[in-house]
Amino acid sequence: MGQGPLLEYQSIPTNGAHCSKPFVVDSVHYLVVANYHGGSSVNIASRVYRGDRGSFVEYQPIPTSRALDWVAFVVDGVHWLVAAKCRGGSPTTSIPRSTSRRGSFVEIQSVPSGGAHCWQPLVVDSVHCVSSLQTTVVAAPPTSIARSTSGT
């Protein structure tokens, strides 16, 4: 990077966004934004933006409720996204995956996650897992670990 100040390059509309995460699928750059709330509603879609000729354009909304963070990871060549959400709305987190090369993300399953503040992919004995940290004080489910069932 040069010595000069950073200048705004592009503005992306958000709704109480807490986080954005870049990821790449088949050499195409994406950005997912964790939207936390939209005014009085906590059931607000997070958004995936796709890189297009030097800027990001809206690609796909993903239904979320108080999203705080996203993690993108790959298992056996399949791209996955998981949102960490605080509380409110649905007591589960959907786990979308890419449907095909440069395809959209669709929900494959959901897991209990009433107070997840982050998710982290990990591999244990060649088994792919994703772990969440649950931090809701009242009636929180335990920390969740979901695992890949491919090859089993």
Phi and psi in radians as a Rosetta constraint file:
Dihedral C 1 N 2 CA 2 C 2 CIRCULARHARMONIC -1.299 0.35
Dihedral N 2 CA 2 C 2 N 3 CIRCULARHARMONIC -3.096 0.35
Dihedral C 2 N 3 CA 3 C 3 CIRCULARHARMONIC -1.530 0.35
Dihedral N 3 CA 3 C 3 N 4 CIRCULARHARMONIC -0.236 0.35
Dihedral C 3 N 4 CA 4 C 4 CIRCULARHARMONIC -1.347 0.35
Dihedral N 4 CA 4 C 4 N 5 CIRCULARHARMONIC 3.013 0.35
Dihedral C 4 N 5 CA 5 C 5 CIRCULARHARMONIC -1.239 0.35
Dihedral N 5 CA 5 C 5 N 6 CIRCULARHARMONIC 2.743 0.35
Dihedral C 5 N 6 CA 6 C 6 CIRCULARHARMONIC -1.343 0.35
Dihedral N 6 CA 6 C 6 N 7 CIRCULARHARMONIC 2.414 0.35
Dihedral C 6 N 7 CA 7 C 7 CIRCULARHARMONIC -2.055 0.35
Dihedral N 7 CA 7 C 7 N 8 CIRCULARHARMONIC 2.554 0.35
Dihedral C 7 N 8 CA 8 C 8 CIRCULARHARMONIC -1.063 0.35
Dihedral N 8 CA 8 C 8 N 9 CIRCULARHARMONIC 2.289 0.35
Dihedral C 8 N 9 CA 9 C 9 CIRCULARHARMONIC -1.818 0.35
Dihedral N 9 CA 9 C 9 N 10 CIRCULARHARMONIC -0.695 0.35
Dihedral C 9 N 10 CA 10 C 10 CIRCULARHARMONIC -2.708 0.35
Dihedral N 10 CA 10 C 10 N 11 CIRCULARHARMONIC 2.541 0.35
Dihedral C 10 N 11 CA 11 C 11 CIRCULARHARMONIC -1.922 0.35
Dihedral N 11 CA 11 C 11 N 12 CIRCULARHARMONIC 2.280 0.35
Dihedral C 11 N 12 CA 12 C 12 CIRCULARHARMONIC -2.047 0.35
Dihedral N 12 CA 12 C 12 N 13 CIRCULARHARMONIC 2.210 0.35
Dihedral C 12 N 13 CA 13 C 13 CIRCULARHARMONIC -1.163 0.35
Dihedral N 13 CA 13 C 13 N 14 CIRCULARHARMONIC 2.391 0.35
Dihedral C 13 N 14 CA 14 C 14 CIRCULARHARMONIC -2.385 0.35
Dihedral N 14 CA 14 C 14 N 15 CIRCULARHARMONIC 2.954 0.35
Dihedral C 14 N 15 CA 15 C 15 CIRCULARHARMONIC -2.233 0.35
Dihedral N 15 CA 15 C 15 N 16 CIRCULARHARMONIC 1.584 0.35
Dihedral C 15 N 16 CA 16 C 16 CIRCULARHARMONIC 1.032 0.35
Dihedral N 16 CA 16 C 16 N 17 CIRCULARHARMONIC 0.672 0.35
Dihedral C 16 N 17 CA 17 C 17 CIRCULARHARMONIC -1.086 0.35
Dihedral N 17 CA 17 C 17 N 18 CIRCULARHARMONIC 2.407 0.35
Dihedral C 17 N 18 CA 18 C 18 CIRCULARHARMONIC -1.812 0.35
Dihedral N 18 CA 18 C 18 N 19 CIRCULARHARMONIC -0.388 0.35
Dihedral C 18 N 19 CA 19 C 19 CIRCULARHARMONIC -2.856 0.35
Dihedral N 19 CA 19 C 19 N 20 CIRCULARHARMONIC 2.657 0.35
Dihedral C 19 N 20 CA 20 C 20 CIRCULARHARMONIC -2.356 0.35
Dihedral N 20 CA 20 C 20 N 21 CIRCULARHARMONIC 2.517 0.35
Dihedral C 20 N 21 CA 21 C 21 CIRCULARHARMONIC -2.328 0.35
Dihedral N 21 CA 21 C 21 N 22 CIRCULARHARMONIC 2.244 0.35
Dihedral C 21 N 22 CA 22 C 22 CIRCULARHARMONIC -1.469 0.35
Dihedral N 22 CA 22 C 22 N 23 CIRCULARHARMONIC 2.647 0.35
Dihedral C 22 N 23 CA 23 C 23 CIRCULARHARMONIC -2.717 0.35
Dihedral N 23 CA 23 C 23 N 24 CIRCULARHARMONIC 2.887 0.35
Dihedral C 23 N 24 CA 24 C 24 CIRCULARHARMONIC -2.218 0.35
Dihedral N 24 CA 24 C 24 N 25 CIRCULARHARMONIC 2.324 0.35
Dihedral C 24 N 25 CA 25 C 25 CIRCULARHARMONIC -2.223 0.35
Dihedral N 25 CA 25 C 25 N 26 CIRCULARHARMONIC 2.103 0.35
Dihedral C 25 N 26 CA 26 C 26 CIRCULARHARMONIC 0.868 0.35
Dihedral N 26 CA 26 C 26 N 27 CIRCULARHARMONIC 0.850 0.35
Dihedral C 26 N 27 CA 27 C 27 CIRCULARHARMONIC 1.171 0.35
Dihedral N 27 CA 27 C 27 N 28 CIRCULARHARMONIC 0.156 0.35
Dihedral C 27 N 28 CA 28 C 28 CIRCULARHARMONIC -1.796 0.35
Dihedral N 28 CA 28 C 28 N 29 CIRCULARHARMONIC 2.285 0.35
Dihedral C 28 N 29 CA 29 C 29 CIRCULARHARMONIC -1.525 0.35
Dihedral N 29 CA 29 C 29 N 30 CIRCULARHARMONIC 2.364 0.35
Dihedral C 29 N 30 CA 30 C 30 CIRCULARHARMONIC -2.222 0.35
Dihedral N 30 CA 30 C 30 N 31 CIRCULARHARMONIC 2.804 0.35
Dihedral C 30 N 31 CA 31 C 31 CIRCULARHARMONIC -2.413 0.35
Dihedral N 31 CA 31 C 31 N 32 CIRCULARHARMONIC 2.172 0.35
Dihedral C 31 N 32 CA 32 C 32 CIRCULARHARMONIC -1.882 0.35
Dihedral N 32 CA 32 C 32 N 33 CIRCULARHARMONIC 2.348 0.35
Dihedral C 32 N 33 CA 33 C 33 CIRCULARHARMONIC -1.975 0.35
Dihedral N 33 CA 33 C 33 N 34 CIRCULARHARMONIC 2.209 0.35
Dihedral C 33 N 34 CA 34 C 34 CIRCULARHARMONIC -1.502 0.35
Dihedral N 34 CA 34 C 34 N 35 CIRCULARHARMONIC 1.757 0.35
Dihedral C 34 N 35 CA 35 C 35 CIRCULARHARMONIC -1.506 0.35
Dihedral N 35 CA 35 C 35 N 36 CIRCULARHARMONIC 2.207 0.35
Dihedral C 35 N 36 CA 36 C 36 CIRCULARHARMONIC -1.556 0.35
Dihedral N 36 CA 36 C 36 N 37 CIRCULARHARMONIC -0.736 0.35
Dihedral C 36 N 37 CA 37 C 37 CIRCULARHARMONIC -2.757 0.35
Dihedral N 37 CA 37 C 37 N 38 CIRCULARHARMONIC 2.794 0.35
Dihedral C 37 N 38 CA 38 C 38 CIRCULARHARMONIC -2.251 0.35
Dihedral N 38 CA 38 C 38 N 39 CIRCULARHARMONIC 1.469 0.35
Dihedral C 38 N 39 CA 39 C 39 CIRCULARHARMONIC 1.228 0.35
Dihedral N 39 CA 39 C 39 N 40 CIRCULARHARMONIC -2.050 0.35
Dihedral C 39 N 40 CA 40 C 40 CIRCULARHARMONIC -1.551 0.35
Dihedral N 40 CA 40 C 40 N 41 CIRCULARHARMONIC -0.112 0.35
Dihedral C 40 N 41 CA 41 C 41 CIRCULARHARMONIC -1.738 0.35
Dihedral N 41 CA 41 C 41 N 42 CIRCULARHARMONIC 2.356 0.35
Dihedral C 41 N 42 CA 42 C 42 CIRCULARHARMONIC -1.713 0.35
Dihedral N 42 CA 42 C 42 N 43 CIRCULARHARMONIC -0.179 0.35
Dihedral C 42 N 43 CA 43 C 43 CIRCULARHARMONIC -1.592 0.35
Dihedral N 43 CA 43 C 43 N 44 CIRCULARHARMONIC 1.429 0.35
Dihedral C 43 N 44 CA 44 C 44 CIRCULARHARMONIC -2.184 0.35
Dihedral N 44 CA 44 C 44 N 45 CIRCULARHARMONIC 2.420 0.35
Dihedral C 44 N 45 CA 45 C 45 CIRCULARHARMONIC -1.250 0.35
Dihedral N 45 CA 45 C 45 N 46 CIRCULARHARMONIC 2.394 0.35
Dihedral C 45 N 46 CA 46 C 46 CIRCULARHARMONIC -1.412 0.35
Dihedral N 46 CA 46 C 46 N 47 CIRCULARHARMONIC 2.863 0.35
Dihedral C 46 N 47 CA 47 C 47 CIRCULARHARMONIC -2.274 0.35
Dihedral N 47 CA 47 C 47 N 48 CIRCULARHARMONIC 2.461 0.35
Dihedral C 47 N 48 CA 48 C 48 CIRCULARHARMONIC -1.824 0.35
Dihedral N 48 CA 48 C 48 N 49 CIRCULARHARMONIC 2.263 0.35
Dihedral C 48 N 49 CA 49 C 49 CIRCULARHARMONIC -1.960 0.35
Dihedral N 49 CA 49 C 49 N 50 CIRCULARHARMONIC 2.522 0.35
Dihedral C 49 N 50 CA 50 C 50 CIRCULARHARMONIC -1.987 0.35
Dihedral N 50 CA 50 C 50 N 51 CIRCULARHARMONIC 2.378 0.35
Dihedral C 50 N 51 CA 51 C 51 CIRCULARHARMONIC -1.157 0.35
Dihedral N 51 CA 51 C 51 N 52 CIRCULARHARMONIC 2.282 0.35
Dihedral C 51 N 52 CA 52 C 52 CIRCULARHARMONIC -2.557 0.35
Dihedral N 52 CA 52 C 52 N 53 CIRCULARHARMONIC 1.868 0.35
Dihedral C 52 N 53 CA 53 C 53 CIRCULARHARMONIC 0.906 0.35
Dihedral N 53 CA 53 C 53 N 54 CIRCULARHARMONIC 0.848 0.35
Dihedral C 53 N 54 CA 54 C 54 CIRCULARHARMONIC 1.551 0.35
Dihedral N 54 CA 54 C 54 N 55 CIRCULARHARMONIC 0.017 0.35
Dihedral C 54 N 55 CA 55 C 55 CIRCULARHARMONIC -2.455 0.35
Dihedral N 55 CA 55 C 55 N 56 CIRCULARHARMONIC 2.992 0.35
Dihedral C 55 N 56 CA 56 C 56 CIRCULARHARMONIC -1.788 0.35
Dihedral N 56 CA 56 C 56 N 57 CIRCULARHARMONIC 2.322 0.35
Dihedral C 56 N 57 CA 57 C 57 CIRCULARHARMONIC -2.081 0.35
Dihedral N 57 CA 57 C 57 N 58 CIRCULARHARMONIC 2.581 0.35
Dihedral C 57 N 58 CA 58 C 58 CIRCULARHARMONIC -1.069 0.35
Dihedral N 58 CA 58 C 58 N 59 CIRCULARHARMONIC 2.294 0.35
Dihedral C 58 N 59 CA 59 C 59 CIRCULARHARMONIC -1.926 0.35
Dihedral N 59 CA 59 C 59 N 60 CIRCULARHARMONIC -0.798 0.35
Dihedral C 59 N 60 CA 60 C 60 CIRCULARHARMONIC -2.826 0.35
Dihedral N 60 CA 60 C 60 N 61 CIRCULARHARMONIC 2.333 0.35
Dihedral C 60 N 61 CA 61 C 61 CIRCULARHARMONIC -1.467 0.35
Dihedral N 61 CA 61 C 61 N 62 CIRCULARHARMONIC 2.580 0.35
Dihedral C 61 N 62 CA 62 C 62 CIRCULARHARMONIC -2.227 0.35
Dihedral N 62 CA 62 C 62 N 63 CIRCULARHARMONIC 2.112 0.35
Dihedral C 62 N 63 CA 63 C 63 CIRCULARHARMONIC -1.034 0.35
Dihedral N 63 CA 63 C 63 N 64 CIRCULARHARMONIC 2.242 0.35
Dihedral C 63 N 64 CA 64 C 64 CIRCULARHARMONIC -2.494 0.35
Dihedral N 64 CA 64 C 64 N 65 CIRCULARHARMONIC 2.968 0.35
Dihedral C 64 N 65 CA 65 C 65 CIRCULARHARMONIC -2.394 0.35
Dihedral N 65 CA 65 C 65 N 66 CIRCULARHARMONIC 1.950 0.35
Dihedral C 65 N 66 CA 66 C 66 CIRCULARHARMONIC 0.931 0.35
Dihedral N 66 CA 66 C 66 N 67 CIRCULARHARMONIC 0.924 0.35
Dihedral C 66 N 67 CA 67 C 67 CIRCULARHARMONIC -1.220 0.35
Dihedral N 67 CA 67 C 67 N 68 CIRCULARHARMONIC 2.317 0.35
Dihedral C 67 N 68 CA 68 C 68 CIRCULARHARMONIC -1.872 0.35
Dihedral N 68 CA 68 C 68 N 69 CIRCULARHARMONIC -0.549 0.35
Dihedral C 68 N 69 CA 69 C 69 CIRCULARHARMONIC -2.770 0.35
Dihedral N 69 CA 69 C 69 N 70 CIRCULARHARMONIC 2.792 0.35
Dihedral C 69 N 70 CA 70 C 70 CIRCULARHARMONIC -2.293 0.35
Dihedral N 70 CA 70 C 70 N 71 CIRCULARHARMONIC 2.618 0.35
Dihedral C 70 N 71 CA 71 C 71 CIRCULARHARMONIC -2.272 0.35
Dihedral N 71 CA 71 C 71 N 72 CIRCULARHARMONIC 2.393 0.35
Dihedral C 71 N 72 CA 72 C 72 CIRCULARHARMONIC -1.985 0.35
Dihedral N 72 CA 72 C 72 N 73 CIRCULARHARMONIC 2.375 0.35
Dihedral C 72 N 73 CA 73 C 73 CIRCULARHARMONIC -2.652 0.35
Dihedral N 73 CA 73 C 73 N 74 CIRCULARHARMONIC 2.918 0.35
Dihedral C 73 N 74 CA 74 C 74 CIRCULARHARMONIC -2.167 0.35
Dihedral N 74 CA 74 C 74 N 75 CIRCULARHARMONIC 2.326 0.35
Dihedral C 74 N 75 CA 75 C 75 CIRCULARHARMONIC -2.238 0.35
Dihedral N 75 CA 75 C 75 N 76 CIRCULARHARMONIC 2.100 0.35
Dihedral C 75 N 76 CA 76 C 76 CIRCULARHARMONIC 0.876 0.35
Dihedral N 76 CA 76 C 76 N 77 CIRCULARHARMONIC 0.738 0.35
Dihedral C 76 N 77 CA 77 C 77 CIRCULARHARMONIC 1.395 0.35
Dihedral N 77 CA 77 C 77 N 78 CIRCULARHARMONIC -0.007 0.35
Dihedral C 77 N 78 CA 78 C 78 CIRCULARHARMONIC -1.749 0.35
Dihedral N 78 CA 78 C 78 N 79 CIRCULARHARMONIC 2.286 0.35
Dihedral C 78 N 79 CA 79 C 79 CIRCULARHARMONIC -1.591 0.35
Dihedral N 79 CA 79 C 79 N 80 CIRCULARHARMONIC 2.312 0.35
Dihedral C 79 N 80 CA 80 C 80 CIRCULARHARMONIC -2.182 0.35
Dihedral N 80 CA 80 C 80 N 81 CIRCULARHARMONIC 2.671 0.35
Dihedral C 80 N 81 CA 81 C 81 CIRCULARHARMONIC -2.252 0.35
Dihedral N 81 CA 81 C 81 N 82 CIRCULARHARMONIC 2.484 0.35
Dihedral C 81 N 82 CA 82 C 82 CIRCULARHARMONIC -2.402 0.35
Dihedral N 82 CA 82 C 82 N 83 CIRCULARHARMONIC 2.317 0.35
Dihedral C 82 N 83 CA 83 C 83 CIRCULARHARMONIC -1.759 0.35
Dihedral N 83 CA 83 C 83 N 84 CIRCULARHARMONIC 2.385 0.35
Dihedral C 83 N 84 CA 84 C 84 CIRCULARHARMONIC -1.618 0.35
Dihedral N 84 CA 84 C 84 N 85 CIRCULARHARMONIC 2.260 0.35
Dihedral C 84 N 85 CA 85 C 85 CIRCULARHARMONIC -2.258 0.35
Dihedral N 85 CA 85 C 85 N 86 CIRCULARHARMONIC 2.515 0.35
Dihedral C 85 N 86 CA 86 C 86 CIRCULARHARMONIC -1.204 0.35
Dihedral N 86 CA 86 C 86 N 87 CIRCULARHARMONIC -1.258 0.35
Dihedral C 86 N 87 CA 87 C 87 CIRCULARHARMONIC -2.976 0.35
Dihedral N 87 CA 87 C 87 N 88 CIRCULARHARMONIC 3.017 0.35
Dihedral C 87 N 88 CA 88 C 88 CIRCULARHARMONIC 1.546 0.35
Dihedral N 88 CA 88 C 88 N 89 CIRCULARHARMONIC 2.753 0.35
Dihedral C 88 N 89 CA 89 C 89 CIRCULARHARMONIC 1.168 0.35
Dihedral N 89 CA 89 C 89 N 90 CIRCULARHARMONIC -2.513 0.35
Dihedral C 89 N 90 CA 90 C 90 CIRCULARHARMONIC -1.197 0.35
Dihedral N 90 CA 90 C 90 N 91 CIRCULARHARMONIC 2.438 0.35
Dihedral C 90 N 91 CA 91 C 91 CIRCULARHARMONIC -1.409 0.35
Dihedral N 91 CA 91 C 91 N 92 CIRCULARHARMONIC 0.167 0.35
Dihedral C 91 N 92 CA 92 C 92 CIRCULARHARMONIC -2.165 0.35
Dihedral N 92 CA 92 C 92 N 93 CIRCULARHARMONIC 2.807 0.35
Dihedral C 92 N 93 CA 93 C 93 CIRCULARHARMONIC -1.952 0.35
Dihedral N 93 CA 93 C 93 N 94 CIRCULARHARMONIC 2.282 0.35
Dihedral C 93 N 94 CA 94 C 94 CIRCULARHARMONIC -1.401 0.35
Dihedral N 94 CA 94 C 94 N 95 CIRCULARHARMONIC 2.593 0.35
Dihedral C 94 N 95 CA 95 C 95 CIRCULARHARMONIC -2.074 0.35
Dihedral N 95 CA 95 C 95 N 96 CIRCULARHARMONIC 1.670 0.35
Dihedral C 95 N 96 CA 96 C 96 CIRCULARHARMONIC -1.452 0.35
Dihedral N 96 CA 96 C 96 N 97 CIRCULARHARMONIC 2.670 0.35
Dihedral C 96 N 97 CA 97 C 97 CIRCULARHARMONIC -2.331 0.35
Dihedral N 97 CA 97 C 97 N 98 CIRCULARHARMONIC 2.769 0.35
Dihedral C 97 N 98 CA 98 C 98 CIRCULARHARMONIC -1.195 0.35
Dihedral N 98 CA 98 C 98 N 99 CIRCULARHARMONIC 2.331 0.35
Dihedral C 98 N 99 CA 99 C 99 CIRCULARHARMONIC -1.438 0.35
Dihedral N 99 CA 99 C 99 N 100 CIRCULARHARMONIC -0.422 0.35
Dihedral C 99 N 100 CA 100 C 100 CIRCULARHARMONIC -2.947 0.35
Dihedral N 100 CA 100 C 100 N 101 CIRCULARHARMONIC 3.113 0.35
Dihedral C 100 N 101 CA 101 C 101 CIRCULARHARMONIC -0.974 0.35
Dihedral N 101 CA 101 C 101 N 102 CIRCULARHARMONIC 2.169 0.35
Dihedral C 101 N 102 CA 102 C 102 CIRCULARHARMONIC 0.964 0.35
Dihedral N 102 CA 102 C 102 N 103 CIRCULARHARMONIC 0.462 0.35
Dihedral C 102 N 103 CA 103 C 103 CIRCULARHARMONIC -1.561 0.35
Dihedral N 103 CA 103 C 103 N 104 CIRCULARHARMONIC 3.054 0.35
Dihedral C 103 N 104 CA 104 C 104 CIRCULARHARMONIC -1.360 0.35
Dihedral N 104 CA 104 C 104 N 105 CIRCULARHARMONIC 2.965 0.35
Dihedral C 104 N 105 CA 105 C 105 CIRCULARHARMONIC -1.715 0.35
Dihedral N 105 CA 105 C 105 N 106 CIRCULARHARMONIC 2.254 0.35
Dihedral C 105 N 106 CA 106 C 106 CIRCULARHARMONIC -2.166 0.35
Dihedral N 106 CA 106 C 106 N 107 CIRCULARHARMONIC 2.597 0.35
Dihedral C 106 N 107 CA 107 C 107 CIRCULARHARMONIC -1.198 0.35
Dihedral N 107 CA 107 C 107 N 108 CIRCULARHARMONIC 2.235 0.35
Dihedral C 107 N 108 CA 108 C 108 CIRCULARHARMONIC -1.766 0.35
Dihedral N 108 CA 108 C 108 N 109 CIRCULARHARMONIC -0.635 0.35
Dihedral C 108 N 109 CA 109 C 109 CIRCULARHARMONIC -2.795 0.35
Dihedral N 109 CA 109 C 109 N 110 CIRCULARHARMONIC 2.977 0.35
Dihedral C 109 N 110 CA 110 C 110 CIRCULARHARMONIC -2.321 0.35
Dihedral N 110 CA 110 C 110 N 111 CIRCULARHARMONIC 2.651 0.35
Dihedral C 110 N 111 CA 111 C 111 CIRCULARHARMONIC -2.295 0.35
Dihedral N 111 CA 111 C 111 N 112 CIRCULARHARMONIC 2.645 0.35
Dihedral C 111 N 112 CA 112 C 112 CIRCULARHARMONIC -1.039 0.35
Dihedral N 112 CA 112 C 112 N 113 CIRCULARHARMONIC 2.339 0.35
Dihedral C 112 N 113 CA 113 C 113 CIRCULARHARMONIC -2.870 0.35
Dihedral N 113 CA 113 C 113 N 114 CIRCULARHARMONIC 0.975 0.35
Dihedral C 113 N 114 CA 114 C 114 CIRCULARHARMONIC -1.082 0.35
Dihedral N 114 CA 114 C 114 N 115 CIRCULARHARMONIC -0.362 0.35
Dihedral C 114 N 115 CA 115 C 115 CIRCULARHARMONIC -2.550 0.35
Dihedral N 115 CA 115 C 115 N 116 CIRCULARHARMONIC 0.677 0.35
Dihedral C 115 N 116 CA 116 C 116 CIRCULARHARMONIC -1.263 0.35
Dihedral N 116 CA 116 C 116 N 117 CIRCULARHARMONIC 2.246 0.35
Dihedral C 116 N 117 CA 117 C 117 CIRCULARHARMONIC -1.820 0.35
Dihedral N 117 CA 117 C 117 N 118 CIRCULARHARMONIC -0.303 0.35
Dihedral C 117 N 118 CA 118 C 118 CIRCULARHARMONIC -2.801 0.35
Dihedral N 118 CA 118 C 118 N 119 CIRCULARHARMONIC 2.736 0.35
Dihedral C 118 N 119 CA 119 C 119 CIRCULARHARMONIC -2.169 0.35
Dihedral N 119 CA 119 C 119 N 120 CIRCULARHARMONIC 2.601 0.35
Dihedral C 119 N 120 CA 120 C 120 CIRCULARHARMONIC -2.461 0.35
Dihedral N 120 CA 120 C 120 N 121 CIRCULARHARMONIC 2.133 0.35
Dihedral C 120 N 121 CA 121 C 121 CIRCULARHARMONIC -1.297 0.35
Dihedral N 121 CA 121 C 121 N 122 CIRCULARHARMONIC 2.584 0.35
Dihedral C 121 N 122 CA 122 C 122 CIRCULARHARMONIC -2.685 0.35
Dihedral N 122 CA 122 C 122 N 123 CIRCULARHARMONIC 2.831 0.35
Dihedral C 122 N 123 CA 123 C 123 CIRCULARHARMONIC -2.159 0.35
Dihedral N 123 CA 123 C 123 N 124 CIRCULARHARMONIC 2.214 0.35
Dihedral C 123 N 124 CA 124 C 124 CIRCULARHARMONIC -2.169 0.35
Dihedral N 124 CA 124 C 124 N 125 CIRCULARHARMONIC 2.082 0.35
Dihedral C 124 N 125 CA 125 C 125 CIRCULARHARMONIC 0.825 0.35
Dihedral N 125 CA 125 C 125 N 126 CIRCULARHARMONIC 0.847 0.35
Dihedral C 125 N 126 CA 126 C 126 CIRCULARHARMONIC 1.179 0.35
Dihedral N 126 CA 126 C 126 N 127 CIRCULARHARMONIC 0.171 0.35
Dihedral C 126 N 127 CA 127 C 127 CIRCULARHARMONIC -1.786 0.35
Dihedral N 127 CA 127 C 127 N 128 CIRCULARHARMONIC 2.202 0.35
Dihedral C 127 N 128 CA 128 C 128 CIRCULARHARMONIC -1.413 0.35
Dihedral N 128 CA 128 C 128 N 129 CIRCULARHARMONIC 2.292 0.35
Dihedral C 128 N 129 CA 129 C 129 CIRCULARHARMONIC -2.350 0.35
Dihedral N 129 CA 129 C 129 N 130 CIRCULARHARMONIC 2.891 0.35
Dihedral C 129 N 130 CA 130 C 130 CIRCULARHARMONIC -2.408 0.35
Dihedral N 130 CA 130 C 130 N 131 CIRCULARHARMONIC 2.277 0.35
Dihedral C 130 N 131 CA 131 C 131 CIRCULARHARMONIC -1.995 0.35
Dihedral N 131 CA 131 C 131 N 132 CIRCULARHARMONIC 2.487 0.35
Dihedral C 131 N 132 CA 132 C 132 CIRCULARHARMONIC -2.060 0.35
Dihedral N 132 CA 132 C 132 N 133 CIRCULARHARMONIC 2.629 0.35
Dihedral C 132 N 133 CA 133 C 133 CIRCULARHARMONIC -1.816 0.35
Dihedral N 133 CA 133 C 133 N 134 CIRCULARHARMONIC 2.020 0.35
Dihedral C 133 N 134 CA 134 C 134 CIRCULARHARMONIC -1.660 0.35
Dihedral N 134 CA 134 C 134 N 135 CIRCULARHARMONIC 2.202 0.35
Dihedral C 134 N 135 CA 135 C 135 CIRCULARHARMONIC -2.187 0.35
Dihedral N 135 CA 135 C 135 N 136 CIRCULARHARMONIC 0.094 0.35
Dihedral C 135 N 136 CA 136 C 136 CIRCULARHARMONIC -1.158 0.35
Dihedral N 136 CA 136 C 136 N 137 CIRCULARHARMONIC 2.359 0.35
Dihedral C 136 N 137 CA 137 C 137 CIRCULARHARMONIC -1.300 0.35
Dihedral N 137 CA 137 C 137 N 138 CIRCULARHARMONIC -0.752 0.35
Dihedral C 137 N 138 CA 138 C 138 CIRCULARHARMONIC -1.738 0.35
Dihedral N 138 CA 138 C 138 N 139 CIRCULARHARMONIC 2.176 0.35
Dihedral C 138 N 139 CA 139 C 139 CIRCULARHARMONIC 0.947 0.35
Dihedral N 139 CA 139 C 139 N 140 CIRCULARHARMONIC 0.711 0.35
Dihedral C 139 N 140 CA 140 C 140 CIRCULARHARMONIC -1.395 0.35
Dihedral N 140 CA 140 C 140 N 141 CIRCULARHARMONIC 2.432 0.35
Dihedral C 140 N 141 CA 141 C 141 CIRCULARHARMONIC -1.209 0.35
Dihedral N 141 CA 141 C 141 N 142 CIRCULARHARMONIC 2.764 0.35
Dihedral C 141 N 142 CA 142 C 142 CIRCULARHARMONIC -1.171 0.35
Dihedral N 142 CA 142 C 142 N 143 CIRCULARHARMONIC 2.919 0.35
Dihedral C 142 N 143 CA 143 C 143 CIRCULARHARMONIC -0.957 0.35
Dihedral N 143 CA 143 C 143 N 144 CIRCULARHARMONIC 2.306 0.35
Dihedral C 143 N 144 CA 144 C 144 CIRCULARHARMONIC -1.743 0.35
Dihedral N 144 CA 144 C 144 N 145 CIRCULARHARMONIC 2.514 0.35
Dihedral C 144 N 145 CA 145 C 145 CIRCULARHARMONIC -2.285 0.35
Dihedral N 145 CA 145 C 145 N 146 CIRCULARHARMONIC 2.044 0.35
Dihedral C 145 N 146 CA 146 C 146 CIRCULARHARMONIC -1.810 0.35
Dihedral N 146 CA 146 C 146 N 147 CIRCULARHARMONIC 2.517 0.35
Dihedral C 146 N 147 CA 147 C 147 CIRCULARHARMONIC -2.178 0.35
Dihedral N 147 CA 147 C 147 N 148 CIRCULARHARMONIC 2.718 0.35
Dihedral C 147 N 148 CA 148 C 148 CIRCULARHARMONIC -1.279 0.35
Dihedral N 148 CA 148 C 148 N 149 CIRCULARHARMONIC 2.449 0.35
Dihedral C 148 N 149 CA 149 C 149 CIRCULARHARMONIC -1.842 0.35
Dihedral N 149 CA 149 C 149 N 150 CIRCULARHARMONIC 0.094 0.35
Dihedral C 149 N 150 CA 150 C 150 CIRCULARHARMONIC -1.157 0.35
Dihedral N 150 CA 150 C 150 N 151 CIRCULARHARMONIC 2.375 0.35
Dihedral C 150 N 151 CA 151 C 151 CIRCULARHARMONIC 1.396 0.35
Dihedral N 151 CA 151 C 151 N 152 CIRCULARHARMONIC 0.153 0.35
